Amino acid sequence: MLKKIKQAKEEWGGTLAVLDNWLDERQKLVILYCKLAGLPPYQKEKQGLPNQALITEFCQGLLDYASTGHFEVYEQIIEKSKLSGEENLKIAQELYSRITTTTDTALNFNDTYAENASDKTLLNFDRDLSELGQIMESRFEREDQLLEVVHLNHTLA
């Protein structure tokens, strides 16, 4: 995921300040995810659940990222797509629709784990985090496709 973020920054970075900030948020979110999941280079010698402060930080980053996308980035992309023609608008709206379906998983994860998750709830943490990781990766791919639609046909600036 981090390699794909680097590619996204190289391709679309510098075109719009809000986009640069959003891609930075994505990178921070992926790093926090790797820490929570114990993925390289953040793997732990001793297995165990992460502390609540790290879970809460990740959940806040997840909500911030999703909010920035929905309320700042996507709106601008859809507007730019309107200028690129009916076909591009249709593609952008379809991608946006598919992206929004992933938001519920992020919100559910946040609601379950952001604040003082119970021991019973934490029994499902690894499974839920893994599912969220797959959803996030899918979301990032669709977001990149959305950016590509606009980038190929119209400048974001």
N, C-alpha and C positions, 0 to 999 in steps of 0.2 A: 504494500500500500504506500509506503514512503517513497518508493521509486516513482510510482504513478503521480504522487503529489509533486515531486521534483519536475517531472515532465509537464504537468499542468502549469506550474509556475513559470517554466521556461517558455511555454507556448502562449499563455494568456497574461502572464505577469506584466505589470506596467501599463495595461490598457485602461484600467479603472481602479481607483484607490479602494473602493469597497470590495472589489474582486481580489485585490492583493491581500487585504485584511482577512477576507473570507478564506482564502487558500492558506494563510498563516494559521487561522483557527483550525482548519482541517488538519494541518500538520501537527499542531499541539494535541488535538483530539486523538489522532492515531498514536502518538507517542504515549499518551495517557492510557490508551487501550492496551498497548503493548506492555506497559508496566502492570496494569491490572491482570492481564492474561499471563504474565510471566514469560513473554516471548523475548527472543534475543533482541537486543543485548540486555534485557531486563529480567532474564530468568533467575530464579531463586534457587539456592542450594536446598533450602528447606521448603517443603510444600505447605501451603496454608492460604487462607483467604487474605486479601489485602485489607489494610485498615480502613475504617469508615471514612476518614478524612480524604483518602485517595479516591474512594468510590464517589464521595460527594463532589470532589473536584472534577472528576470525569463526567458525572451527570450534569454539572453546571456547564461544562464545556460542550457537552452534547446538545443541551438546550440552546445555548448561545449560537452554536453553529447552525442548527436547524432554523432558528429564528432569523438569523442574518440571511440565510438562503431564501426563506419564504417571504420576508418582508422588505428585503433590499435587493438581493441579487436577481432572483427569478423575475420580479416585476420589471426590472430594467431589461432583462434578456427577452421577455415576452414583447415588450414595447419595441425593441430593436428588431425582433422577428417580424413584427407587423410591417416594418419598413422594407423588409427583404422579400416580401411577396407572400401570397396566400399559402403556398406549399410549405415554406419555411415556418410560417406561423402554425400551421397544422402539426408539423413535426415537433416544434417546440412545445405546443400545448399537450401533445401526447406524452412527450418525455416528462413534462412537468406533472402530469397526472400520475405517471408511474412513480415519480419521485415522492409525491405526497403520500402514497400508500405506505412508504417506509417510515413515515413520521410516527404513526401509532406505536410501532415497536419501540422506538426511541422514548416516546412519552411513557409507555408502560414500564420500561426499564427504569426510567427516572422515578416514577411513582413508587416502584417497588423497593429501590435500593438507595435513593439519594439521601434519605435521613434515617439513621438508626434502624437499619434492616434487622428484623428478628432472626434468631438462630434458625428457626424453621424456614424462613424465607431464604436464608443464605445457603440452605441445602441445594437450591436450584441455581445458585449464582453462576457456577462454571458453565452450565448448559445455557442459561439465559445470555451470558456474556458472549459465548460462542455464536449463538443465533444472531445476536445484535451485530457481531463482527461481520457475519455474512451479509446481513441487511445493509450495513454501512458500506461494505465494498460494492455491493450492487448499486447503492445510491450514488456513490462517488463516480462510478462508471457512467451512470445516466446523466449526472450533472456535467461530466466532461463532454458527453455527447451533445448536451444542450448548449454548452459553450462553443462547441465546434460548429454547430448549425449557424450560430450567429457570426462566429469568427470567419467562416468561409464566405459569407454573403454580405457582411456588413461589419464595420468596425464598432467595437463597444464604446469607444471614447466619445 
